[in-house]
Amino acid sequence: MKTNENQKWSALLKTTDFFKKFEDKELDQILEICAVKKYAANQYIVQEGVQDNSFFVILRGNASIIKGKTPYDKHQISKLSEGDSFGEMAIVLNEPRSASVLATIDVYALCIKGDKIEKLNLEVREKLFWNFATSLAEHLKKRDIMDG
């Protein structure tokens, strides 16, 4: 049975590009393996160089993607808002973070740990990984347009 909290998060996930094609029963499975975490304004959600294989979807709030490890070379490369996702590379490559993500206001984010994905049924896993690949391709396309 769905809790009111899960119903709320499921409805929010359906509004995101990443999860809009998932069925209710698939989102129920995903919500069983994930956590919704709160990050205060100016708190790091992930930090560049740190090993972490989690994928995130911002449910509420805004964040900045920041490159650079020292105060002298840190710069914002993008902004994230409700419905945006990040961490596909961490899931697929299992490498240290290539950038930091900093909450600019209070953020509620869905967090899926890479090692929990194996608990999902095969169809849901395939759908997740297809969306990871699509999302990464869109990021590359956007970067090519910006660089071009």
Beta strands, then each sheet from edge to edge (+ up, - down):
strand 1: 35-39
strand 2: 44-46
strand 3: 54-60
strand 4: 63-67
strand 5: 75-80
strand 6: 85-86
strand 7: 100-103
strand 8: 107-113
sheet 1: 1+ 8- 3+ 6-
sheet 2: 2+ 7- 4+ 5-
end
